[in-house]
Every structure is written in structure tokens, then in C-alpha cells.
Amino acid sequence: MTAMEPHPFPFAPWIWRDAVAILDTRNEAVGDRDRPDVGLLGYEVEAVDGRIGKVDEANARVPADCLLVDTGTWLTSHQVVLPVGAVARIDHDGRVIHVDRTKEQVTSGPEYDPDTFDADAFRARLGDYYTESYRTAP
């Protein structure tokens, strides 16, 4: 399939592809049934073309079906929000979340700003951005 051909199934931005994989079964205390993403705090995030950042400690500020990722350097902060549907798989041993987007697609996504964050409006922009990027994903 080329990048211009439609994908065989629609992208579901707000649904974990493998809900069981988000829980680290080696330590059941990590998995919170109401907010399973809390066990992923501090995990590195890797795009299809390399590492892009890590799940930020302030992840609880975004909806539970999203991950707040700090893609900045130690000098700068650049926080973006990933819908959980972009997560391809999770390596708990290596503490790495693999996403099915490029570094550029993730870092160019809607930036998180806690001062102007409106969950409904941001969610609509985020869903539109990632659904469109799915159509052009590698």
C-alpha cells in the first residue's frame, strides 16, 4: 500500500488498540482501571523513525484516552497530546511506547497549553489532525 492509498480500516483515535497491553502485568499495582495511562508515566515515546520524548508527569491534565508527551529538550519544553489510537505497542521491559507516526507528525501536532486548554475544542482539533495524518502515514 502506498502513502496515498486509503487504509483498509478507519482510524479510531480514542481507543487503545490492545487495551491489555497498556497494563504492566508484572506489577498489577501499576494498572489503574479508571485511568490505565498512569502506569505509563515517564515511558519513552518512539515514532516510526526514532525517539521523540516521554510521557509527561502531568499526563492527568489531559483526557484519559490521550497521552501528554514532552518532546522538548532539557532546555525547552514542548508538550503535545497523542490520542491513544496512535499507540502501536508498548514495551514495558524497555519502558517504551511505540507510535505509528513519524517524529515530524507528532511534534507538529496540536501543542498542549495548560492556560488555554479547552478539552472539547482541543479534542476536536486533535482528532482531526491525527485522523488526517493516518491517511498519509508511512
ZIWO-V777380 format. One record per residue. RES is the residue in one small letter. PSI is psi in whole degrees, -180 to 180 (* if undefined). OMEGA is omega in degrees with one decimal (* if undefined). D_CENTER is the distance of its C-alpha to the mean C-alpha in Angstrom with 1 decimal. Layout:
RES PSI OMEGA D_CENTER
RES PSI OMEGA D_CENTER
//
This chain:
m 132 177.4 24.1
t 167 -178.7 23.9
a -23 -176.8 21.1
m -15 179.0 23.3
e 146 178.6 23.9
p 149 176.7 22.0
h 152 -175.1 19.7
p -15 178.4 21.7
f 154 -177.5 19.4
p 151 177.3 17.5
f 131 178.1 13.7
a 93 -172.0 12.6
p -26 -171.5 9.5
w 11 -177.0 10.1
i 129 173.8 11.1
w 136 178.7 10.0
r -40 -179.5 11.8
d 90 -175.0 13.6
a -32 179.8 13.8
v -33 -176.5 16.3
a -21 -179.6 14.2
i -23 179.7 12.0
l 131 176.9 15.4
d 100 -174.4 17.2
t -12 176.9 20.5
r -23 -178.4 22.4
n 96 -174.7 22.1
e -22 179.6 22.1
a -22 179.6 22.0
v -37 -175.1 18.3
g 115 175.3 17.4
d 117 -174.4 17.8
r -33 179.8 18.4
d -31 -177.1 17.7
r 75 -173.9 14.5
p -19 -179.2 13.3
d -15 -178.7 10.2
v -27 177.4 13.0
g -5 -177.6 13.8
l 2 -180.0 10.7
l 133 179.3 11.8
g -9 178.3 12.7
y 143 173.1 11.1
e 150 177.5 10.8
v 127 -177.6 7.9
e 125 175.7 9.8
a 178 -179.6 9.9
v -20 -179.1 12.9
d 23 173.9 15.1
g 174 -178.2 14.4
r 143 -178.0 12.7
i -12 -179.3 10.9
g -155 179.4 10.6
k 160 178.5 9.7
v 123 -174.7 8.3
d 149 178.8 10.9
e -23 -179.7 13.8
a 22 -176.2 13.8
n -29 -177.7 10.6
a -11 178.9 13.3
r -13 179.4 13.9
v 161 179.3 11.2
p 155 -176.1 11.5
a -18 179.5 10.9
d 25 177.7 8.8
c 162 174.0 6.0
l 133 176.0 4.6
l 117 -174.4 7.0
v 127 175.2 7.0
d 113 -178.4 10.6
t 7 -178.4 11.4
g -177 177.0 15.1
t -177 178.5 18.1
w -16 178.1 20.3
l -29 -175.8 22.3
t 156 175.6 19.7
s 130 175.4 16.7
h 105 -176.6 14.1
q 129 175.2 11.2
v 160 179.7 8.6
v 130 177.3 6.3
l 131 171.0 3.2
p 146 -175.2 4.9
v -18 177.4 5.0
g -17 178.3 7.4
a -10 179.8 5.8
v 119 179.9 5.9
a -42 178.8 9.5
r 165 -179.3 10.8
i 132 175.8 11.1
d 99 -178.5 14.1
h -35 178.9 15.4
d -43 180.0 18.5
g -6 -178.0 16.9
r 51 -178.2 14.1
v 135 174.0 11.6
i 123 180.0 8.2
h 128 178.1 8.8
v 158 -174.9 6.9
d 34 178.4 9.5
r 163 175.9 9.6
t 165 176.7 12.0
k -44 -178.7 11.9
e -41 179.5 13.7
q -39 -179.2 11.5
v -50 -176.9 8.5
t -22 177.7 11.2
s -3 -179.3 13.1
g 172 180.0 10.7
p 126 -178.4 11.9
e 142 179.1 12.5
y 130 175.0 12.5
d 111 -175.9 16.2
p -23 -178.7 17.3
d -27 -178.0 20.8
t 13 -175.8 20.1
f 120 172.4 17.1
d 109 -171.7 18.2
a -45 -176.3 15.8
d -48 -179.6 17.5
a -42 -179.6 17.9
f -42 179.7 14.5
r -41 178.6 13.0
a -47 178.3 15.4
r -43 -178.9 14.6
l -46 178.9 10.9
g -43 178.2 11.8
d -45 -177.7 14.5
y -50 -176.1 12.7
y -31 175.2 10.2
t -42 178.0 13.1
e -41 -179.8 15.3
s -26 177.6 13.3
y -35 178.9 13.3
r -27 -177.8 17.0
t 15 -178.9 17.3
a 150 -180.0 14.9
p * * 17.0
//
